[in-house]
């Protein structure tokens, strides 16, 4: 009994890249049955003229290895940076806890921001008028900024309108800022604002793990020293 064969009419079913790709995926033994193609097939290469299929595979594998090496290098760099930040924050926490007065606390926050982190400015806005005066305290009415930027989140990363910049920092900020809502015992105290000259430094995709610990400690210490 003769086996039945399926005859494909090429006029009705023209050969396409998709059909060839589907056929090769469905028939992984194709190149085993046609081994000569592995070395005989020539492919166009923009840098080397023509190469064999095996050479193209080797080239792609080398590129994959190179990309993986780049990713590993970037991950190591990020890990090193995160470790440095963790050490810096840990030292800062101890310094903040050791502060004996409100002025010392605010001086420490300003120094940590502008000197240790090399950022542009640090400002603190409190909903209740503080009992002391300090250069880092925002004296403008920033309740509208707080409601607009921190109404639905504890953080805001990015750019501010010029009017908001003037209210918080008393000057224009060409770069980016982060606003962090401060609360203690379920009571909102205000927010702290930090600016950077780099327009891309504070990005909405930033991780907030270290900031979440930082804001809790700052809010607690402010409550103690300023009686807000």
FENBELLIN-V906411 format. One record per backbone hydrogen bond with DSSP energy under -1.0 kcal/mol. CO is the residue of the C=O (numbers start at 0). NH is the residue of the N-H. E is the energy in kcal/mol with one decimal. If there is no record, write none. Layout:
# FENBELLIN-V906411
co=CO nh=NH e=E
co=CO nh=NH e=E
This chain:
# FENBELLIN-V906411
co=8 nh=12 e=-2.0
co=15 nh=19 e=-2.2
co=16 nh=20 e=-2.7
co=17 nh=21 e=-2.6
co=18 nh=22 e=-2.5
co=19 nh=23 e=-2.4
co=20 nh=24 e=-2.1
co=21 nh=25 e=-2.1
co=22 nh=26 e=-1.2
co=26 nh=29 e=-2.0
co=28 nh=32 e=-2.1
co=29 nh=33 e=-1.2
co=33 nh=36 e=-1.7
co=34 nh=37 e=-1.3
co=35 nh=39 e=-2.4
co=36 nh=40 e=-2.3
co=37 nh=53 e=-1.1
co=42 nh=50 e=-2.5
co=44 nh=48 e=-1.4
co=47 nh=49 e=-1.2
co=48 nh=44 e=-4.0
co=50 nh=42 e=-3.8
co=51 nh=55 e=-2.3
co=52 nh=56 e=-2.2
co=53 nh=57 e=-2.3
co=54 nh=58 e=-2.4
co=55 nh=59 e=-2.4
co=56 nh=60 e=-2.4
co=57 nh=61 e=-2.5
co=58 nh=62 e=-2.0
co=59 nh=63 e=-2.2
co=60 nh=64 e=-2.4
co=61 nh=65 e=-2.4
co=62 nh=66 e=-2.5
co=63 nh=67 e=-2.4
co=64 nh=68 e=-2.4
co=65 nh=69 e=-2.0
co=66 nh=70 e=-2.3
co=67 nh=71 e=-2.5
co=68 nh=72 e=-2.3
co=69 nh=73 e=-2.4
co=70 nh=74 e=-2.5
co=71 nh=75 e=-2.4
co=72 nh=76 e=-2.1
co=73 nh=77 e=-2.6
co=74 nh=78 e=-2.5
co=75 nh=79 e=-2.3
co=76 nh=80 e=-2.4
co=77 nh=81 e=-2.8
co=78 nh=82 e=-2.2
co=79 nh=83 e=-2.1
co=80 nh=84 e=-2.3
co=81 nh=85 e=-2.4
co=82 nh=86 e=-2.2
co=83 nh=87 e=-2.4
co=84 nh=88 e=-2.9
co=85 nh=89 e=-2.3
co=86 nh=90 e=-2.3
co=87 nh=91 e=-2.2
co=88 nh=92 e=-2.6
co=89 nh=93 e=-1.6
co=90 nh=94 e=-1.9
co=91 nh=95 e=-2.8
co=92 nh=96 e=-2.4
co=93 nh=97 e=-1.6
co=95 nh=98 e=-1.0
co=100 nh=104 e=-2.0
co=101 nh=105 e=-2.5
co=102 nh=106 e=-2.6
co=103 nh=107 e=-2.1
co=104 nh=108 e=-1.9
co=105 nh=109 e=-2.3
co=106 nh=110 e=-2.6
co=107 nh=111 e=-2.5
co=108 nh=112 e=-1.8
co=109 nh=113 e=-2.8
co=110 nh=114 e=-2.4
co=110 nh=115 e=-1.5
co=111 nh=116 e=-1.8
co=112 nh=118 e=-2.4
co=120 nh=194 e=-2.0
co=122 nh=192 e=-3.2
co=123 nh=137 e=-2.7
co=124 nh=190 e=-2.3
co=133 nh=136 e=-1.6
co=135 nh=123 e=-2.9
co=139 nh=141 e=-1.2
co=141 nh=145 e=-2.5
co=142 nh=146 e=-2.4
co=143 nh=147 e=-2.5
co=144 nh=148 e=-2.9
co=145 nh=149 e=-1.9
co=153 nh=180 e=-2.7
co=155 nh=178 e=-2.4
co=157 nh=176 e=-3.2
co=160 nh=164 e=-2.4
co=161 nh=165 e=-2.2
co=162 nh=166 e=-1.9
co=163 nh=167 e=-2.2
co=164 nh=168 e=-2.7
co=165 nh=169 e=-1.0
co=175 nh=195 e=-2.8
co=176 nh=157 e=-2.1
co=177 nh=193 e=-2.2
co=178 nh=155 e=-1.9
co=179 nh=191 e=-2.2
co=181 nh=188 e=-2.9
co=181 nh=189 e=-1.4
co=183 nh=186 e=-1.5
co=186 nh=183 e=-2.4
co=188 nh=126 e=-2.9
co=189 nh=181 e=-2.9
co=190 nh=124 e=-3.1
co=191 nh=179 e=-2.5
co=192 nh=122 e=-2.8
co=193 nh=177 e=-2.2
co=194 nh=119 e=-1.9
co=194 nh=120 e=-1.0
co=195 nh=175 e=-1.1
co=197 nh=200 e=-1.3
co=202 nh=205 e=-2.4
co=207 nh=211 e=-2.5
co=208 nh=212 e=-1.4
co=209 nh=213 e=-2.3
co=210 nh=214 e=-2.9
co=211 nh=215 e=-1.3
co=212 nh=216 e=-1.9
co=213 nh=217 e=-2.6
co=214 nh=218 e=-2.3
co=215 nh=219 e=-1.9
co=216 nh=220 e=-2.4
co=217 nh=221 e=-2.6
co=218 nh=222 e=-2.1
co=219 nh=223 e=-1.5
co=220 nh=224 e=-2.8
co=221 nh=225 e=-2.8
